[in-house]
């Protein structure tokens, strides 16, 4: 009886981990993550909006409509990902879409130190709900935000 209970608890915990999108911060800075405007204005105040401390993560279970409006493991959610500090950095996937990162309802975003010698110290890695790596072995560099045209620094 106890073995069945332990096995059921183990399977339940594994299934909970598999069915959520998560943002993992493996940097030395705080990462802020903000979901795009919710299509249902009544849920907009409850959308995914987190500050993720270094070495921690934040998740949204795919069936929660506040942070995954379509409620499916393969639906796409657009998140604004910023690395705080001086200078600040923004991450984008697909490349060039900074500060927006697309992730599936049960996918994974990892923000990590850039292992390659580069002007960009951080990279973003994205995996889909079915564990497919979208960003390749090097990830996509997080860059300094572009200043709007005509603005002075």
C-alpha positions as CSV (number, residue, x, y, z in Angstrom):
1,X,0.0,0.0,0.0
2,X,2.8,2.5,0.9
3,X,4.7,1.7,-2.3
4,X,1.6,2.5,-4.4
5,X,1.1,5.8,-2.5
6,X,4.8,6.7,-2.9
7,X,4.6,5.9,-6.6
8,X,1.4,7.9,-7.1
9,X,2.9,10.9,-5.3
10,X,6.1,10.7,-7.4
11,X,4.0,10.5,-10.7
12,X,1.9,13.4,-9.5
13,X,4.9,15.6,-8.8
14,X,6.4,14.7,-12.2
15,X,3.2,15.5,-14.0
16,X,3.0,18.9,-12.3
17,X,6.5,19.8,-13.4
18,X,5.9,18.7,-17.0
19,X,2.7,20.7,-17.4
20,X,3.8,24.3,-16.7
21,X,5.9,26.9,-18.4
22,X,8.8,28.0,-16.2
23,X,11.3,30.8,-16.3
24,X,14.7,29.7,-14.7
25,X,17.1,32.5,-13.7
26,X,20.6,31.1,-13.7
27,X,22.3,34.5,-13.6
28,X,23.7,36.7,-10.9
29,X,20.9,39.4,-11.4
30,X,17.2,39.7,-10.9
31,X,15.1,38.9,-14.0
32,X,11.7,40.5,-14.5
33,X,9.1,38.7,-16.6
34,X,5.8,40.2,-17.7
35,X,3.2,38.4,-19.8
36,X,1.8,40.4,-22.8
37,X,-1.6,42.1,-22.3
38,X,-4.2,39.5,-21.6
39,X,-6.9,39.1,-24.3
40,X,-9.6,39.1,-21.5
41,X,-9.3,42.5,-19.8
42,X,-10.9,40.9,-16.6
43,X,-7.8,38.7,-16.3
44,X,-5.2,41.4,-17.2
45,X,-4.3,42.1,-13.5
46,X,-3.7,38.4,-12.9
47,X,-1.3,37.8,-15.8
48,X,2.2,36.4,-15.2
49,X,4.3,39.3,-13.7
50,X,7.2,38.1,-11.6
51,X,10.7,39.2,-10.4
52,X,12.8,36.0,-10.5
53,X,15.8,36.1,-8.1
54,X,19.1,34.6,-9.1
55,X,19.1,30.8,-8.9
56,X,15.3,30.6,-8.7
57,X,12.4,30.0,-11.1
58,X,8.8,31.0,-11.5
59,X,6.2,28.8,-13.3
60,X,2.6,28.9,-14.6
61,X,0.6,25.7,-14.9
62,X,-0.5,25.4,-18.5
63,X,-4.2,25.1,-17.6
64,X,-4.3,28.4,-15.7
65,X,-6.0,30.8,-18.0
66,X,-4.6,33.9,-16.2
67,X,-1.1,33.2,-17.4
68,X,-1.8,30.9,-20.4
69,X,-4.9,32.3,-22.1
70,X,-5.4,29.3,-24.4
71,X,-5.0,26.8,-21.6
72,X,-3.1,24.2,-23.7
73,X,0.4,22.8,-23.3
74,X,1.2,23.7,-26.9
75,X,-0.3,27.2,-26.9
76,X,2.1,30.2,-27.3
77,X,2.6,32.8,-24.6
78,X,4.6,36.0,-25.2
79,X,6.7,37.2,-22.2
80,X,8.7,40.4,-21.8
81,X,12.1,39.3,-20.2
82,X,14.4,41.9,-18.7
83,X,17.6,41.5,-16.7
84,X,17.9,44.3,-14.2
85,X,21.1,46.0,-13.1
86,X,23.5,48.3,-14.8
87,X,23.6,48.0,-17.7
88,X,20.2,46.4,-18.2
89,X,19.7,43.6,-20.7
90,X,16.6,42.4,-22.7
91,X,16.2,38.9,-24.1
92,X,14.3,38.0,-27.2
93,X,13.2,34.9,-29.0
94,X,13.0,34.7,-31.9
95,X,16.2,36.8,-32.3
96,X,15.4,40.5,-32.9
97,X,12.2,40.5,-30.9
98,X,13.7,41.9,-27.7
99,X,12.3,42.1,-25.0
100,X,9.8,39.5,-26.0
101,X,10.3,35.7,-25.6
102,X,7.7,33.2,-27.0
103,X,7.2,30.0,-24.9
104,X,4.7,27.2,-25.2
105,X,2.2,26.6,-22.3
106,X,4.4,23.8,-20.9
107,X,7.8,25.0,-22.2
108,X,10.9,26.3,-20.5
109,X,12.9,29.6,-20.6
110,X,16.4,29.6,-19.1
111,X,18.4,32.8,-18.7
112,X,22.0,32.0,-18.2
113,X,25.5,33.4,-18.3
114,X,27.0,33.4,-21.8
115,X,29.6,30.6,-22.0
116,X,31.2,32.2,-25.1
117,X,33.4,35.2,-24.9
118,X,31.1,37.9,-26.1
119,X,30.0,41.5,-25.5
120,X,26.7,40.0,-24.3
121,X,27.1,38.3,-20.9
122,X,23.7,36.6,-20.9
123,X,21.8,34.2,-23.2
124,X,18.2,32.9,-23.3
125,X,17.4,29.2,-24.1
126,X,13.9,28.2,-25.0
127,X,12.4,24.6,-25.1
128,X,8.9,23.8,-26.2
129,X,6.3,21.7,-24.4
130,X,7.7,18.6,-26.1
131,X,11.3,19.4,-25.0
132,X,12.5,20.6,-28.5
133,X,15.3,23.1,-28.1
134,X,14.5,26.2,-30.2
135,X,17.6,28.3,-29.5
136,X,20.4,25.9,-30.4
137,X,23.4,25.0,-28.3
138,X,24.6,28.6,-27.9
139,X,21.3,30.2,-27.0
140,X,20.3,33.7,-28.1
141,X,22.2,36.6,-26.7
142,X,20.4,39.1,-24.4
143,X,21.3,42.6,-25.5
144,X,21.2,46.1,-24.1
145,X,17.8,47.7,-24.9
146,X,17.8,49.9,-27.9
147,X,17.0,53.6,-27.2
148,X,14.1,55.1,-29.0
149,X,15.0,57.3,-32.0
150,X,15.7,60.8,-31.2
151,X,16.2,60.2,-27.5
152,X,19.3,61.4,-25.7
153,X,21.3,59.1,-23.4
